[in-house]
Amino acid sequence: MITNAWRSSITGLLLLCGFLSSSAISQPFQVTDSNQNQAVALYDEMARALRELNFEATLVRSSGTRLEPMTWLHGVYPDGTEVELIVMLNGPDMRILRIGDDTSYYEPHDEAYTIHSDVTFGLLPAAFYKNFSELQPHYQVVGGRGVRVSGRNTHFLRILSRDNDRYHYGLWIDVESKMLLKMQMMTPQGDILEQLQVTTFVERENVPIGMSDVRGIPRPPRLYEVRNLRPPQFNLQPQWLPAGFELLRAGHRRVADSGLPVDYYLFSDGLTEVSIYVGSQQQQGLPSLAMQGRESIVNSTQQNLAVTAVGKVPVTTLQRMVDSMRAVEPNATQP
């Protein structure tokens, strides 16, 4: 029988453990040259594992109350060609298939399409497939004590922005295979916005059997070719970007759902992306708003044009980009 005194002692111990755990997480890492070098080496091993391992996995992505379970298969053919398959398990039967540098998206209610990309957008940041040296100017990576994730021991890395203009990331990496098993995206204040966790992971000697013959599947048409993009028509472009962000793409097109014409700009620092849309204020009539979340959004009016910015960055970063929008010379924004 547990007495009230014992209950109080146990409760106090649990609260103390919780306090110590949260304090350890929230306190900044002591960054040394040795820790930094080891962390960079581990990050690069993770990037190679994402490219080179043959595996079958299931995972869950969560954001707020939204849960997205999926299967994840990856392999490398004898000729060195990568193949990757993502299958969403809730809702519509959406599938993403990447073979080499072509990634195809299949949705039951929309026309399938293919884009030229050597990473599968929509799963992990593209920078996770590359060496950390490409992120070094604007992020630092430091190591910490890992915990067990889905029954496997892990190393822990934290990707920290060198400013407050972008989000931070926590990575749990399998000790044995160097596979990424868990990822958290968080605000500079430590609030978790998105989490991805592998729930089962099986490494294979060869390409998973479910993908052994996918190269024979007909591929849908390309969504667009950069050379066929129309140049921007409204010629309104941000004059301030967070350090390291570069313009990847600029063009003029019609929004799929509404058919309204907009200029479209895509910016990236290698780890995250920001999209900006510029259109007629009279045609769009969007309310002014600024919301922070997994994908922050800002709607505003600049020089009598409707501007919408969306990206996985703090809303203050988006707002500053939108507020800096100015008219530019035609064709000055072409990448």
Contacts in CASP RR format, 6 or more apart in sequence:
PFRMAT RR
TARGET T0000
AUTHOR 0000-0000-0000
METHOD contacts of the structure
MODEL  1
MITNAWRSSITGLLLLCGFLSSSAISQPFQVTDSNQNQAVALYDEMARAL
RELNFEATLVRSSGTRLEPMTWLHGVYPDGTEVELIVMLNGPDMRILRIG
DDTSYYEPHDEAYTIHSDVTFGLLPAAFYKNFSELQPHYQVVGGRGVRVS
GRNTHFLRILSRDNDRYHYGLWIDVESKMLLKMQMMTPQGDILEQLQVTT
FVERENVPIGMSDVRGIPRPPRLYEVRNLRPPQFNLQPQWLPAGFELLRA
GHRRVADSGLPVDYYLFSDGLTEVSIYVGSQQQQGLPSLAMQGRESIVNS
TQQNLAVTAVGKVPVTTLQRMVDSMRAVEPNATQP
2 10 0 8 1.000
26 190 0 8 1.000
29 35 0 8 1.000
29 142 0 8 1.000
29 143 0 8 1.000
29 144 0 8 1.000
29 158 0 8 1.000
31 140 0 8 1.000
31 142 0 8 1.000
35 142 0 8 1.000
35 143 0 8 1.000
36 140 0 8 1.000
36 141 0 8 1.000
36 142 0 8 1.000
38 143 0 8 1.000
39 141 0 8 1.000
39 142 0 8 1.000
39 143 0 8 1.000
39 157 0 8 1.000
40 132 0 8 1.000
40 133 0 8 1.000
40 136 0 8 1.000
40 141 0 8 1.000
42 143 0 8 1.000
42 155 0 8 1.000
42 157 0 8 1.000
42 173 0 8 1.000
42 178 0 8 1.000
43 131 0 8 1.000
43 132 0 8 1.000
43 141 0 8 1.000
43 157 0 8 1.000
43 171 0 8 1.000
44 131 0 8 1.000
44 132 0 8 1.000
45 173 0 8 1.000
45 178 0 8 1.000
46 128 0 8 1.000
46 157 0 8 1.000
46 171 0 8 1.000
46 173 0 8 1.000
46 178 0 8 1.000
46 179 0 8 1.000
46 180 0 8 1.000
47 128 0 8 1.000
47 129 0 8 1.000
47 130 0 8 1.000
47 131 0 8 1.000
47 132 0 8 1.000
48 178 0 8 1.000
49 177 0 8 1.000
49 178 0 8 1.000
49 179 0 8 1.000
49 180 0 8 1.000
50 74 0 8 1.000
50 124 0 8 1.000
50 128 0 8 1.000
50 129 0 8 1.000
50 179 0 8 1.000
50 180 0 8 1.000
51 76 0 8 1.000
51 82 0 8 1.000
51 129 0 8 1.000
52 76 0 8 1.000
53 74 0 8 1.000
53 75 0 8 1.000
53 177 0 8 1.000
53 179 0 8 1.000
53 203 0 8 1.000
54 74 0 8 1.000
54 75 0 8 1.000
54 76 0 8 1.000
54 203 0 8 1.000
54 204 0 8 1.000
54 205 0 8 1.000
54 206 0 8 1.000
54 207 0 8 1.000
54 208 0 8 1.000
55 72 0 8 1.000
55 73 0 8 1.000
55 74 0 8 1.000
55 75 0 8 1.000
55 177 0 8 1.000
55 179 0 8 1.000
55 201 0 8 1.000
55 202 0 8 1.000
55 203 0 8 1.000
55 204 0 8 1.000
55 208 0 8 1.000
56 71 0 8 1.000
56 72 0 8 1.000
56 73 0 8 1.000
56 200 0 8 1.000
56 201 0 8 1.000
56 202 0 8 1.000
56 204 0 8 1.000
56 208 0 8 1.000
57 71 0 8 1.000
57 72 0 8 1.000
57 73 0 8 1.000
57 198 0 8 1.000
57 199 0 8 1.000
57 200 0 8 1.000
57 201 0 8 1.000
57 202 0 8 1.000
58 69 0 8 1.000
58 70 0 8 1.000
58 71 0 8 1.000
58 72 0 8 1.000
58 198 0 8 1.000
58 199 0 8 1.000
58 200 0 8 1.000
59 69 0 8 1.000
59 70 0 8 1.000
59 72 0 8 1.000
59 196 0 8 1.000
59 197 0 8 1.000
59 198 0 8 1.000
59 199 0 8 1.000
60 67 0 8 1.000
60 68 0 8 1.000
60 69 0 8 1.000
60 70 0 8 1.000
60 196 0 8 1.000
60 197 0 8 1.000
60 199 0 8 1.000
61 67 0 8 1.000
61 68 0 8 1.000
61 70 0 8 1.000
61 194 0 8 1.000
61 195 0 8 1.000
61 196 0 8 1.000
62 68 0 8 1.000
62 194 0 8 1.000
62 195 0 8 1.000
62 196 0 8 1.000
62 197 0 8 1.000
63 193 0 8 1.000
63 194 0 8 1.000
63 195 0 8 1.000
63 294 0 8 1.000
64 294 0 8 1.000
67 90 0 8 1.000
68 88 0 8 1.000
68 90 0 8 1.000
69 88 0 8 1.000
69 89 0 8 1.000
69 90 0 8 1.000
70 86 0 8 1.000
70 87 0 8 1.000
70 88 0 8 1.000
70 89 0 8 1.000
71 85 0 8 1.000
71 86 0 8 1.000
71 87 0 8 1.000
71 89 0 8 1.000
72 84 0 8 1.000
72 85 0 8 1.000
72 86 0 8 1.000
72 123 0 8 1.000
72 198 0 8 1.000
73 84 0 8 1.000
73 85 0 8 1.000
73 208 0 8 1.000
73 210 0 8 1.000
73 211 0 8 1.000
74 82 0 8 1.000
74 83 0 8 1.000
74 84 0 8 1.000
74 85 0 8 1.000
74 208 0 8 1.000
75 82 0 8 1.000
75 83 0 8 1.000
75 84 0 8 1.000
75 204 0 8 1.000
75 207 0 8 1.000
75 208 0 8 1.000
75 211 0 8 1.000
76 82 0 8 1.000
76 83 0 8 1.000
76 207 0 8 1.000
77 83 0 8 1.000
77 207 0 8 1.000
77 215 0 8 1.000
81 99 0 8 1.000
81 100 0 8 1.000
81 215 0 8 1.000
82 98 0 8 1.000
82 99 0 8 1.000
82 100 0 8 1.000
82 118 0 8 1.000
83 97 0 8 1.000
83 98 0 8 1.000
83 99 0 8 1.000
83 100 0 8 1.000
83 207 0 8 1.000
83 211 0 8 1.000
83 214 0 8 1.000
83 215 0 8 1.000
84 96 0 8 1.000
84 97 0 8 1.000
84 98 0 8 1.000
84 120 0 8 1.000
85 95 0 8 1.000
85 96 0 8 1.000
85 97 0 8 1.000
85 98 0 8 1.000
85 210 0 8 1.000
85 211 0 8 1.000
85 214 0 8 1.000
86 95 0 8 1.000
86 96 0 8 1.000
86 97 0 8 1.000
86 120 0 8 1.000
86 123 0 8 1.000
87 93 0 8 1.000
87 94 0 8 1.000
87 95 0 8 1.000
88 94 0 8 1.000
88 95 0 8 1.000
92 107 0 8 1.000
92 108 0 8 1.000
92 109 0 8 1.000
93 108 0 8 1.000
94 105 0 8 1.000
94 106 0 8 1.000
94 107 0 8 1.000
94 108 0 8 1.000
95 105 0 8 1.000
95 106 0 8 1.000
96 103 0 8 1.000
96 104 0 8 1.000
96 105 0 8 1.000
96 106 0 8 1.000
96 120 0 8 1.000
96 122 0 8 1.000
96 123 0 8 1.000
97 103 0 8 1.000
97 104 0 8 1.000
97 106 0 8 1.000
97 214 0 8 1.000
97 217 0 8 1.000
98 104 0 8 1.000
98 117 0 8 1.000
98 118 0 8 1.000
98 119 0 8 1.000
98 120 0 8 1.000
99 214 0 8 1.000
99 215 0 8 1.000
99 219 0 8 1.000
100 118 0 8 1.000
101 116 0 8 1.000
101 117 0 8 1.000
101 118 0 8 1.000
102 114 0 8 1.000
102 115 0 8 1.000
102 116 0 8 1.000
102 117 0 8 1.000
102 219 0 8 1.000
103 114 0 8 1.000
103 115 0 8 1.000
103 116 0 8 1.000
103 117 0 8 1.000
103 119 0 8 1.000
103 120 0 8 1.000
103 121 0 8 1.000
104 112 0 8 1.000
104 113 0 8 1.000
104 114 0 8 1.000
104 219 0 8 1.000
104 220 0 8 1.000
105 112 0 8 1.000
105 113 0 8 1.000
105 114 0 8 1.000
105 115 0 8 1.000
105 220 0 8 1.000
106 112 0 8 1.000
106 220 0 8 1.000
111 220 0 8 1.000
112 220 0 8 1.000
113 220 0 8 1.000
113 221 0 8 1.000
113 222 0 8 1.000
113 223 0 8 1.000
114 219 0 8 1.000
114 220 0 8 1.000
114 221 0 8 1.000
114 222 0 8 1.000
114 223 0 8 1.000
115 121 0 8 1.000
115 222 0 8 1.000
115 223 0 8 1.000
115 224 0 8 1.000
116 222 0 8 1.000
118 129 0 8 1.000
119 126 0 8 1.000
119 129 0 8 1.000
123 196 0 8 1.000
124 180 0 8 1.000
124 183 0 8 1.000
124 196 0 8 1.000
125 169 0 8 1.000
125 270 0 8 1.000
125 271 0 8 1.000
125 272 0 8 1.000
126 270 0 8 1.000
126 271 0 8 1.000
127 134 0 8 1.000
127 135 0 8 1.000
127 270 0 8 1.000
127 271 0 8 1.000
128 180 0 8 1.000
132 141 0 8 1.000
134 270 0 8 1.000
135 141 0 8 1.000
135 159 0 8 1.000
135 269 0 8 1.000
135 270 0 8 1.000
135 271 0 8 1.000
137 162 0 8 1.000
137 243 0 8 1.000
137 244 0 8 1.000
138 161 0 8 1.000
138 162 0 8 1.000
138 163 0 8 1.000
138 166 0 8 1.000
138 242 0 8 1.000
138 243 0 8 1.000
138 244 0 8 1.000
138 269 0 8 1.000
139 159 0 8 1.000
139 160 0 8 1.000
139 161 0 8 1.000
139 162 0 8 1.000
139 271 0 8 1.000
140 159 0 8 1.000
140 160 0 8 1.000
140 162 0 8 1.000
141 157 0 8 1.000
141 158 0 8 1.000
141 159 0 8 1.000
141 160 0 8 1.000
142 157 0 8 1.000
142 158 0 8 1.000
142 160 0 8 1.000
143 155 0 8 1.000
143 156 0 8 1.000
143 157 0 8 1.000
143 158 0 8 1.000
144 155 0 8 1.000
144 156 0 8 1.000
144 157 0 8 1.000
144 158 0 8 1.000
145 156 0 8 1.000
146 153 0 8 1.000
146 154 0 8 1.000
146 155 0 8 1.000
146 156 0 8 1.000
146 172 0 8 1.000
147 154 0 8 1.000
147 156 0 8 1.000
147 172 0 8 1.000
148 154 0 8 1.000
149 172 0 8 1.000
149 174 0 8 1.000
149 181 0 8 1.000
149 182 0 8 1.000
149 197 0 8 1.000
149 198 0 8 1.000
150 181 0 8 1.000
150 197 0 8 1.000
150 198 0 8 1.000
150 199 0 8 1.000
150 200 0 8 1.000
150 201 0 8 1.000
152 174 0 8 1.000
152 175 0 8 1.000
152 176 0 8 1.000
152 181 0 8 1.000
152 201 0 8 1.000
153 174 0 8 1.000
153 175 0 8 1.000
153 176 0 8 1.000
154 172 0 8 1.000
154 173 0 8 1.000
154 174 0 8 1.000
154 175 0 8 1.000
154 181 0 8 1.000
154 182 0 8 1.000
155 172 0 8 1.000
155 173 0 8 1.000
155 175 0 8 1.000
156 170 0 8 1.000
156 171 0 8 1.000
156 172 0 8 1.000
156 173 0 8 1.000
157 170 0 8 1.000
157 171 0 8 1.000
157 173 0 8 1.000
158 168 0 8 1.000
158 169 0 8 1.000
158 170 0 8 1.000
158 171 0 8 1.000
159 168 0 8 1.000
159 169 0 8 1.000
159 170 0 8 1.000
159 171 0 8 1.000
159 271 0 8 1.000
160 168 0 8 1.000
161 167 0 8 1.000
161 168 0 8 1.000
161 188 0 8 1.000
162 243 0 8 1.000
163 242 0 8 1.000
163 243 0 8 1.000
164 188 0 8 1.000
164 314 0 8 1.000
164 316 0 8 1.000
165 242 0 8 1.000
165 243 0 8 1.000
165 313 0 8 1.000
165 314 0 8 1.000
165 316 0 8 1.000
165 317 0 8 1.000
166 242 0 8 1.000
166 269 0 8 1.000
166 271 0 8 1.000
166 272 0 8 1.000
166 313 0 8 1.000
166 314 0 8 1.000
166 317 0 8 1.000
167 185 0 8 1.000
167 186 0 8 1.000
167 187 0 8 1.000
167 188 0 8 1.000
167 193 0 8 1.000
167 272 0 8 1.000
167 312 0 8 1.000
167 313 0 8 1.000
167 314 0 8 1.000
168 185 0 8 1.000
168 186 0 8 1.000
168 187 0 8 1.000
168 188 0 8 1.000
168 190 0 8 1.000
169 183 0 8 1.000
169 184 0 8 1.000
169 185 0 8 1.000
169 186 0 8 1.000
169 271 0 8 1.000
170 183 0 8 1.000
170 184 0 8 1.000
170 185 0 8 1.000
170 186 0 8 1.000
171 180 0 8 1.000
171 182 0 8 1.000
171 183 0 8 1.000
172 180 0 8 1.000
172 181 0 8 1.000
172 182 0 8 1.000
172 183 0 8 1.000
173 179 0 8 1.000
173 180 0 8 1.000
173 181 0 8 1.000
174 180 0 8 1.000
174 181 0 8 1.000
174 201 0 8 1.000
177 201 0 8 1.000
177 203 0 8 1.000
179 198 0 8 1.000
179 201 0 8 1.000
179 203 0 8 1.000
180 198 0 8 1.000
181 197 0 8 1.000
181 198 0 8 1.000
181 201 0 8 1.000
182 195 0 8 1.000
182 196 0 8 1.000
182 197 0 8 1.000
182 198 0 8 1.000
183 194 0 8 1.000
183 195 0 8 1.000
183 196 0 8 1.000
183 197 0 8 1.000
184 192 0 8 1.000
184 194 0 8 1.000
184 195 0 8 1.000
185 192 0 8 1.000
185 193 0 8 1.000
185 194 0 8 1.000
185 195 0 8 1.000
185 294 0 8 1.000
185 312 0 8 1.000
186 192 0 8 1.000
186 193 0 8 1.000
187 193 0 8 1.000
187 292 0 8 1.000
187 314 0 8 1.000
188 314 0 8 1.000
193 293 0 8 1.000
193 294 0 8 1.000
193 312 0 8 1.000
194 294 0 8 1.000
194 312 0 8 1.000
226 249 0 8 1.000
226 335 0 8 1.000
229 249 0 8 1.000
229 250 0 8 1.000
229 251 0 8 1.000
229 252 0 8 1.000
229 253 0 8 1.000
230 251 0 8 1.000
230 252 0 8 1.000
230 253 0 8 1.000
231 250 0 8 1.000
231 251 0 8 1.000
231 252 0 8 1.000
231 330 0 8 1.000
231 331 0 8 1.000
231 333 0 8 1.000
231 334 0 8 1.000
232 250 0 8 1.000
232 251 0 8 1.000
232 252 0 8 1.000
232 263 0 8 1.000
232 264 0 8 1.000
232 265 0 8 1.000
232 278 0 8 1.000
232 330 0 8 1.000
232 333 0 8 1.000
233 252 0 8 1.000
233 261 0 8 1.000
233 263 0 8 1.000
234 263 0 8 1.000
234 278 0 8 1.000
234 279 0 8 1.000
234 305 0 8 1.000
235 263 0 8 1.000
235 327 0 8 1.000
235 328 0 8 1.000
235 329 0 8 1.000
235 330 0 8 1.000
235 332 0 8 1.000
235 333 0 8 1.000
236 263 0 8 1.000
236 278 0 8 1.000
236 302 0 8 1.000
236 303 0 8 1.000
236 305 0 8 1.000
236 307 0 8 1.000
236 325 0 8 1.000
236 326 0 8 1.000
236 327 0 8 1.000
236 328 0 8 1.000
237 250 0 8 1.000
237 265 0 8 1.000
237 325 0 8 1.000
237 326 0 8 1.000
237 328 0 8 1.000
237 332 0 8 1.000
237 333 0 8 1.000
238 265 0 8 1.000
238 276 0 8 1.000
238 321 0 8 1.000
238 322 0 8 1.000
238 324 0 8 1.000
238 325 0 8 1.000
238 326 0 8 1.000
239 324 0 8 1.000
239 325 0 8 1.000
239 326 0 8 1.000
240 320 0 8 1.000
240 321 0 8 1.000
240 324 0 8 1.000
241 267 0 8 1.000
241 321 0 8 1.000
242 269 0 8 1.000
242 313 0 8 1.000
242 317 0 8 1.000
242 321 0 8 1.000
243 269 0 8 1.000
244 269 0 8 1.000
245 267 0 8 1.000
245 268 0 8 1.000
245 269 0 8 1.000
245 274 0 8 1.000
246 267 0 8 1.000
246 268 0 8 1.000
246 269 0 8 1.000
247 265 0 8 1.000
247 266 0 8 1.000
247 267 0 8 1.000
247 333 0 8 1.000
247 335 0 8 1.000
248 266 0 8 1.000
248 267 0 8 1.000
248 268 0 8 1.000
248 273 0 8 1.000
248 335 0 8 1.000
249 264 0 8 1.000
249 265 0 8 1.000
249 266 0 8 1.000
249 335 0 8 1.000
250 263 0 8 1.000
250 264 0 8 1.000
250 265 0 8 1.000
250 266 0 8 1.000
250 333 0 8 1.000
250 334 0 8 1.000
250 335 0 8 1.000
251 263 0 8 1.000
251 264 0 8 1.000
251 265 0 8 1.000
251 333 0 8 1.000
252 261 0 8 1.000
252 262 0 8 1.000
252 263 0 8 1.000
252 264 0 8 1.000
253 261 0 8 1.000
253 262 0 8 1.000
253 264 0 8 1.000
254 260 0 8 1.000
254 261 0 8 1.000
254 262 0 8 1.000
255 262 0 8 1.000
255 277 0 8 1.000
260 279 0 8 1.000
260 280 0 8 1.000
260 283 0 8 1.000
260 284 0 8 1.000
261 279 0 8 1.000
261 280 0 8 1.000
262 277 0 8 1.000
262 278 0 8 1.000
262 279 0 8 1.000
263 277 0 8 1.000
263 278 0 8 1.000
263 279 0 8 1.000
264 275 0 8 1.000
264 276 0 8 1.000
264 277 0 8 1.000
265 275 0 8 1.000
265 276 0 8 1.000
265 277 0 8 1.000
265 278 0 8 1.000
265 333 0 8 1.000
266 273 0 8 1.000
266 274 0 8 1.000
266 275 0 8 1.000
267 273 0 8 1.000
267 274 0 8 1.000
267 275 0 8 1.000
267 276 0 8 1.000
268 274 0 8 1.000
272 311 0 8 1.000
272 312 0 8 1.000
272 313 0 8 1.000
273 311 0 8 1.000
273 312 0 8 1.000
274 309 0 8 1.000
274 310 0 8 1.000
274 311 0 8 1.000
274 313 0 8 1.000
274 317 0 8 1.000
274 318 0 8 1.000
274 321 0 8 1.000
275 309 0 8 1.000
275 310 0 8 1.000
275 311 0 8 1.000
276 307 0 8 1.000
276 308 0 8 1.000
276 309 0 8 1.000
276 310 0 8 1.000
276 321 0 8 1.000
276 322 0 8 1.000
277 307 0 8 1.000
277 308 0 8 1.000
277 309 0 8 1.000
277 310 0 8 1.000
278 305 0 8 1.000
278 306 0 8 1.000
278 307 0 8 1.000
278 325 0 8 1.000
279 305 0 8 1.000
279 306 0 8 1.000
279 307 0 8 1.000
280 305 0 8 1.000
280 306 0 8 1.000
281 301 0 8 1.000
281 304 0 8 1.000
281 305 0 8 1.000
281 306 0 8 1.000
283 306 0 8 1.000
284 306 0 8 1.000
285 306 0 8 1.000
286 299 0 8 1.000
286 306 0 8 1.000
286 308 0 8 1.000
287 299 0 8 1.000
288 299 0 8 1.000
288 300 0 8 1.000
288 301 0 8 1.000
289 297 0 8 1.000
289 298 0 8 1.000
289 299 0 8 1.000
290 296 0 8 1.000
290 297 0 8 1.000
290 298 0 8 1.000
290 299 0 8 1.000
290 315 0 8 1.000
290 318 0 8 1.000
290 319 0 8 1.000
291 297 0 8 1.000
291 298 0 8 1.000
291 315 0 8 1.000
292 314 0 8 1.000
292 315 0 8 1.000
293 315 0 8 1.000
294 312 0 8 1.000
295 310 0 8 1.000
295 311 0 8 1.000
295 312 0 8 1.000
296 310 0 8 1.000
296 311 0 8 1.000
296 312 0 8 1.000
296 313 0 8 1.000
296 314 0 8 1.000
296 315 0 8 1.000
296 317 0 8 1.000
296 318 0 8 1.000
297 308 0 8 1.000
297 309 0 8 1.000
297 310 0 8 1.000
297 311 0 8 1.000
297 315 0 8 1.000
297 318 0 8 1.000
298 307 0 8 1.000
298 308 0 8 1.000
298 309 0 8 1.000
298 315 0 8 1.000
298 318 0 8 1.000
298 319 0 8 1.000
298 322 0 8 1.000
299 306 0 8 1.000
299 307 0 8 1.000
299 308 0 8 1.000
300 306 0 8 1.000
300 307 0 8 1.000
300 308 0 8 1.000
300 319 0 8 1.000
300 322 0 8 1.000
300 323 0 8 1.000
301 307 0 8 1.000
302 322 0 8 1.000
302 323 0 8 1.000
302 325 0 8 1.000
303 325 0 8 1.000
303 326 0 8 1.000
303 327 0 8 1.000
307 322 0 8 1.000
307 325 0 8 1.000
309 318 0 8 1.000
309 321 0 8 1.000
309 322 0 8 1.000
310 318 0 8 1.000
311 318 0 8 1.000
END
